[in-house]
C-alpha cells in the first residue's frame, strides 16, 4: 500500500468514525462497509484502483474502526496460533508449529499504540509509560502480553496467544496424538474421582488447552469457580459456573484485585471445585489451603521443566508470601496435590504428555513420588519426527481412597470401558 492510499485511509477513518459515532449500533457490518466503500469511491485516487483493491481498502478501514487494524486478518486466521509483534515493522506468526516473519507492518508506531490501547481498554486494563507491562485478552479469549518502551527497546511489543474457536477436548488431544485413549480414560476417571491435579510444563506446551480438556469430565451438577489473570478458559457443559478475573489498580493506585484475593473470595461461594488458570506467585499458599479444606477435584497449572521442578517452584511461590517453615510447606503440597501431569513441547514441535506422577507424601523431608506413566521414545524416532508413547511404569496408585469412595474401578495400564 503506497503512502497516498495510506493517507486516504487515515482521512476516511476519521470521517467515517465521526459520522458513525452515534449510529454505529444502528448499522450492521454490511451497511458500515458499504458506507466506507462509498467514501472511497468519492475520491479521485480511487479511479485508478481495481474493484478488488477498493474492497480490500474498505476492509482495512473497517478493521481500523471495528477491529484491530492490520492485526485483524491475522486474528481471524484460524491456522495462526501465535502472533508476535517485535516492533511496528517486524511481525512474526506461528502457523502449524512453524514460526516465520511475514511481510506485513504498521505504518507508524502511533497505529500500533492505538491498537494496544484498544485492546486493554476493552477489558478495563491500562498500559502506559509508567506501567509499561500488561497482560490482557481479546474478546475471543486469546491471551495478550504487552510491553511498551522504554522497557521494550525496539518499540511496542505485543504477543498474542490464540486459542481454538472450539474448546479443547481429550478426543482432540487423542487425534493430535498428545495422549492415547488409554490415558484419556484414566484421566477422565481421575477427574470424576476428584483428584487434585496440577498441570505443569514449559511455555507453549499446551497447559491451558489440557486443562480445558480435563474440565469436560467434571460432573454437570457441580459448582465450579475459575480464577484467572485474564479469562481464557473455555469450560463447557458446566451450568453452575462462576468465572473470576483479576483487576489492575486504577490511576490512583487503588482497586487492585489479585488471584490471591479471588481464591479467598471463592471459598465463601460454596464451590465444589476451584480451577486456578495459572499459579505464578504467593497465591500458591491459598490454592494449597483450598485443596486441603474440602475442595477436592481442583485443577491448576504452572510453568516448570519437570514434576520435581514444579514442586520446587510451588515451594518458592509459597515462601514469597509467607514465612512458613519449609517442612510445613512440603507437607501442605504433598497433602494438597494428588497428581502432577507434566507436558512438553518436543523437538518436532509436537505437544505431548511426558509424565503422570502421584504425590504420595513426605519422608525425611523429601517428596515420595510415584511415577505412573513416563513418555518413552520408540525406534522410529529421529531428529525430525519424534515417535513414542506414555508407558505404564507398573506402579499403581498408592493413595486410592478417593477411587474407593467414588465407587469406580481405576486400573492403570489397561484400557477400560467407562
C-alpha positions in Angstrom: 0.0 0.0 0.0 1.5 3.3 -1.0 1.5 6.5 1.1 -1.3 8.1 -0.9 -3.6 5.2 -0.1 -2.4 5.2 3.5 -3.2 8.9 3.9 -6.6 8.3 2.2 -7.3 5.6 4.8 -6.4 7.9 7.7 -8.8 10.5 6.3 -11.6 8.1 5.6 -11.2 6.5 9.1 -11.5 9.9 10.7 -14.6 10.9 8.6 -16.4 7.6 9.0 -15.7 7.5 12.7 -17.1 11.0 13.2 -20.2 10.1 11.1 -20.9 6.8 12.7 -20.1 7.7 16.3 -23.9 7.9 17.1 -25.1 5.4 14.5 -22.7 2.5 14.9 -25.1 0.4 16.8 -27.9 1.0 14.3 -26.0 -0.3 11.3 -24.9 -3.9 10.6 -21.4 -4.8 9.3 -22.5 -4.9 5.7 -24.1 -1.4 5.9 -20.9 0.1 7.5 -18.7 -1.5 4.8 -21.0 -0.1 2.1 -20.8 3.4 3.6 -17.0 3.1 3.7 -16.9 1.9 0.1 -19.0 4.9 -1.0 -16.5 7.2 0.7 -13.6 5.5 -1.2 -15.5 5.9 -4.5 -15.8 9.7 -3.9 -12.0 10.1 -4.0 -10.2 10.8 -7.3 -7.4 8.4 -6.5 -10.0 5.6 -6.5 -10.4 6.0 -10.3 -7.1 4.1 -10.7 -7.9 1.3 -8.4 -9.4 -2.1 -9.3 -12.7 -3.3 -7.6 -10.7 -5.9 -5.7 -8.3 -3.2 -4.3 -11.2 -0.9 -3.4 -12.8 -3.8 -1.5 -9.5 -4.5 0.3 -9.2 -0.8 1.3 -12.8 -0.9 2.6 -11.9 -3.9 4.8 -8.8 -2.1 6.0 -10.8 0.9 7.0 -13.4 -1.3 8.7 -10.8 -3.2 10.7 -9.3 0.1 11.8 -12.6 1.2 13.1 -14.3 -2.0 14.3 -11.4 -4.4 14.7 -7.6 -4.3 15.4 -6.4 -2.8 12.1 -3.6 -4.6 10.5 -3.9 -7.4 13.1 -7.5 -8.3 12.3 -6.8 -10.6 9.3 -4.1 -12.4 11.5 -6.5 -12.7 14.4 -9.2 -14.2 12.1 -6.9 -16.7 10.5 -7.6 -20.0 12.3 -4.4 -21.6 11.2 -2.3 -19.0 13.1 -1.7 -19.9 16.8 0.5 -17.1 17.8 1.2 -13.5 16.7 4.5 -11.9 17.8 4.9 -8.1 17.2 8.5 -7.1 18.0 8.0 -3.5 16.6 5.8 -1.6 14.2 7.6 -3.2 11.1 8.5 -6.6 12.5 5.7 -9.2 12.8 6.2 -13.0 13.2 3.5 -15.6 13.3 3.3 -19.3 14.3 1.4 -21.5 11.9 1.3 -25.3 12.2 4.2 -25.1 14.8 6.4 -23.1 12.4 7.4 -19.5 13.2 8.0 -17.2 10.3 8.3 -13.5 9.6 5.5 -12.0 7.5 5.5 -9.1 5.0 3.1 -7.0 7.0 3.7 -4.0 9.2 2.1 -1.0 10.9 2.6 2.3 9.0 3.5 4.1 12.2 4.2 3.4 15.9 1.2 5.5 16.6 -1.0 3.0 14.8 0.4 0.2 16.9 -0.1 2.1 20.1 -3.7 2.9 19.2 -4.4 -0.8 18.7 -2.7 -1.6 22.0 -4.9 0.9 23.9 -8.0 -0.5 22.2 -7.1 -4.0 23.4 -6.5 -3.0 27.1 -9.4 -0.6 27.3 -12.0 -3.2 26.1 -11.3 -5.3 29.3 -10.7 -2.4 31.6 -6.9 -2.7 31.7 -4.2 0.0 31.5 -0.8 0.2 30.0 1.4 3.3 29.6 4.9 4.6 30.2 4.5 4.5 33.9 3.1 1.0 33.8 4.7 -0.5 30.6 3.9 -4.2 31.1 0.4 -5.6 30.9 -1.5 -8.9 30.4 -4.9 -8.8 28.8 -7.1 -10.7 26.5 -9.2 -10.3 23.3 -12.9 -10.9 23.2 -12.4 -14.5 21.9 -10.2 -15.3 25.0 -6.9 -15.0 23.2 -4.1 -14.2 25.6 -2.2 -10.9 25.1 1.1 -9.8 26.6 2.2 -6.2 26.1 5.5 -4.4 26.8 6.0 -0.7 25.9 9.1 1.5 25.7 11.3 2.3 27.5 11.3 -1.3 28.6 10.9 -2.6 25.1 13.9 -1.1 23.2 12.7 -1.7 19.6 9.2 -0.3 20.2 5.8 -1.5 21.5 5.9 -5.3 21.7 2.8 -7.5 21.6 2.4 -11.3 21.9 -1.0 -12.8 21.2 -1.6 -16.5 22.0 -4.7 -17.6 20.1 -6.9 -20.4 21.2 -9.2 -22.6 19.0 -12.7 -21.4 18.4 -14.0 -24.7 19.9 -13.0 -25.8 23.3 -10.3 -28.4 23.5 -11.3 -32.0 24.4 -9.4 -35.2 25.1 -10.8 -36.6 21.9 -9.0 -33.9 20.0 -5.8 -34.5 22.1 -6.1 -38.2 21.1 -6.4 -37.1 17.4 -3.3 -34.8 17.8 -1.5 -37.8 19.4 -0.8 -35.9 22.6 -2.3 -38.8 24.6 -3.8 -42.2 23.7 -7.3 -43.4 24.5 -6.0 -45.5 27.4 -4.6 -42.4 29.2 -7.7 -40.3 28.3 -9.9 -42.9 30.0 -7.7 -42.9 33.1 -7.6 -39.1 33.3 -11.3 -39.0 33.0 -11.7 -41.2 36.0 -9.2 -39.2 38.0 -11.2 -36.0 37.4 -14.5 -37.7 38.4 -12.9 -39.2 41.5 -11.9 -35.7 42.5 -8.1 -36.0 42.4 -6.5 -32.6 42.9 -4.5 -32.3 39.6 -1.6 -29.9 38.8 -0.6 -29.5 35.2 3.0 -28.4 34.6 5.0 -27.6 31.5 7.1 -25.1 29.7 5.9 -22.1 27.6 3.5 -23.2 24.8 3.4 -26.8 26.0 -0.4 -26.8 26.0 -1.2 -26.5 29.7 -4.4 -24.3 29.3 -5.7 -26.5 26.4 -5.1 -29.6 28.5 -6.9 -28.0 31.5 -9.9 -27.2 29.2 -9.9 -30.8 28.1 -9.9 -32.2 31.6 -12.7 -29.9 32.7 -15.1 -31.6 30.3 -15.2 -34.5 32.7 -16.4 -32.5 35.7 -19.9 -33.7 36.6 -22.6 -31.3 35.3 -24.2 -30.9 38.7 -21.2 -29.4 40.4 -20.5 -25.7 41.1 -17.2 -24.7 39.6 -15.3 -21.4 40.1 -12.5 -20.4 37.7 -9.8 -17.9 38.7 -7.6 -16.3 36.1 -5.4 -13.3 35.5 -7.0 -12.9 32.1 -10.1 -15.1 31.4 -9.2 -17.6 28.7 -10.5 -21.0 29.9 -13.3 -22.5 27.8 -15.2 -24.7 30.1 -18.3 -26.3 28.6 -21.1 -28.5 29.9 -20.9 -26.8 33.3 -24.1 -24.9 34.1 -23.2 -23.7 37.6 -20.0 -21.9 36.6 -18.6 -18.7 38.1 -15.7 -17.0 36.2 -13.5 -14.6 38.1 -10.8 -12.4 36.7 -8.1 -10.2 38.4 -8.2 -6.4 38.1 -5.4 -3.9 37.8 -5.1 -0.9 40.1 -6.6 2.4 38.9 -4.8 5.6 38.2 -4.8 6.4 42.0 -3.1 3.0 42.7 -6.3 1.6 44.2 -8.8 -1.2 43.4 -6.3 -3.9 42.5 -7.7 -7.5 42.8 -5.2 -10.3 42.7 -5.5 -14.1 42.2 -4.9 -14.4 46.0 -7.9 -12.2 46.7 -10.1 -14.2 44.3 -9.1 -17.5 45.8 -10.1 -16.2 49.3 -13.4 -14.9 47.9 -14.2 -18.1 46.1 -14.0 -20.1 49.4 -17.1 -18.2 50.5 -19.0 -19.0 47.4 -19.7 -22.7 48.1 -17.6 -24.2 45.3 -17.4 -27.9 44.6 -14.2 -27.3 42.6 -11.8 -24.4 42.2 -9.8 -24.0 39.0 -6.9 -21.6 39.0 -5.8 -21.0 35.4 -2.2 -20.5 36.4 -0.3 -20.2 39.7 2.6 -17.7 39.4 3.2 -16.3 42.9 2.3 -16.1 46.5 -1.3 -17.1 45.8 0.1 -20.7 45.7 -0.5 -20.9 49.5 -4.2 -20.0 49.2 -4.5 -22.6 46.4 -3.0 -25.3 48.6 -5.2 -24.4 51.5 -8.3 -24.5 49.3 -7.3 -28.0 48.2 -6.7 -29.1 51.8 -10.0 -27.7 53.1 -12.6 -29.9 51.3 -12.3 -28.6 47.7 -11.2 -31.8 46.1 -11.1 -32.0 42.4 -9.4 -28.7 42.0 -7.1 -28.2 38.9 -4.4 -25.7 38.3 -1.4 -25.1 36.0 2.2 -23.8 36.4 5.4 -23.3 34.5 8.1 -25.9 35.1 10.6 -28.2 33.3 9.7 -31.4 35.2 7.5 -32.7 38.0 10.2 -32.2 40.6 10.9 -28.7 39.3 7.2 -27.8 39.6 7.1 -28.9 43.3 10.2 -26.7 43.9 8.6 -23.8 42.2 5.5 -24.1 44.3 7.7 -24.1 47.4 9.3 -20.9 46.2 6.0 -19.3 45.4 4.6 -20.0 48.9 7.8 -18.7 50.5 7.4 -15.4 48.6 4.3 -14.6 50.5 4.8 -16.2 53.9 7.4 -17.3 56.5 6.1 -20.9 56.9 8.9 -23.5 57.7 9.9 -25.4 54.6 8.8 -28.8 56.1 5.3 -27.4 56.6 5.2 -26.2 53.0 6.3 -29.6 51.7 3.6 -31.2 53.8 1.0 -28.8 52.5 2.0 -29.6 48.9 2.1 -33.3 49.4 -1.3 -33.3 51.2 -3.0 -31.0 48.6 -1.8 -32.2 45.2 -2.6 -35.8 44.2 -1.4 -35.9 40.6 1.0 -33.9 38.6 0.7 -34.1 34.8 3.8 -32.8 33.0 3.6 -31.6 29.4 6.3 -30.8 26.9 6.8 -29.3 23.5 9.3 -31.6 21.8 11.9 -31.1 19.1 9.4 -31.8 16.3 7.1 -29.1 17.8 4.6 -31.6 18.9 3.0 -31.3 22.4 2.7 -34.4 24.4 2.2 -35.7 28.0 5.6 -36.6 29.2 4.8 -37.8 32.7 2.0 -38.6 35.1 3.1 -38.8 38.7 1.3 -39.3 42.0 2.5 -37.3 45.0 2.3 -39.9 47.8 3.6 -37.9 50.8 6.8 -36.7 52.6 9.6 -38.8 54.2 12.8 -37.5 55.6 11.9 -34.0 54.3 11.7 -35.3 50.7 8.7 -35.9 48.5 7.6 -39.5 47.9 6.9 -39.6 44.2 5.1 -42.5 42.4 5.6 -42.2 38.6 2.6 -43.8 36.9 3.4 -43.1 33.3 6.5 -41.9 31.6 6.9 -41.0 27.9 9.3 -43.3 26.0 10.6 -42.8 22.5 10.5 -45.8 20.2 12.8 -46.9 17.4 11.0 -44.9 14.8 12.1 -41.6 16.4 14.6 -39.4 14.6 15.8 -35.8 14.6 12.9 -34.5 12.6 10.0 -36.6 13.8 9.6 -37.9 17.4 7.7 -41.1 17.9 6.8 -42.8 21.1 4.1 -43.0 23.8 3.4 -42.9 27.5 4.4 -46.2 29.1 2.9 -47.5 32.3 5.7 -47.9 34.9 4.0 -50.8 36.5 3.1 -48.8 39.6 -0.4 -48.5 40.9 -1.9 -45.5 42.7 -1.0 -45.6 46.4 -3.4 -43.2 47.9 -6.5 -44.8 46.4 -9.1 -43.8 48.9 -10.7 -41.3 46.5 -11.2 -44.1 44.0 -12.8 -46.3 46.6 -15.2 -43.5 47.7 -16.2 -42.9 44.1 -17.2 -46.5 43.5 -15.2 -46.5 40.3 -12.6 -49.0 39.2 -9.3 -47.5 38.0 -6.7 -50.0 36.8 -3.6 -48.4 35.3 -2.1 -49.8 32.2 -5.4 -51.3 30.9 -8.0 -49.9 28.5 -11.3 -49.8 30.4 -14.7 -49.0 29.1 -16.3 -46.2 31.0 
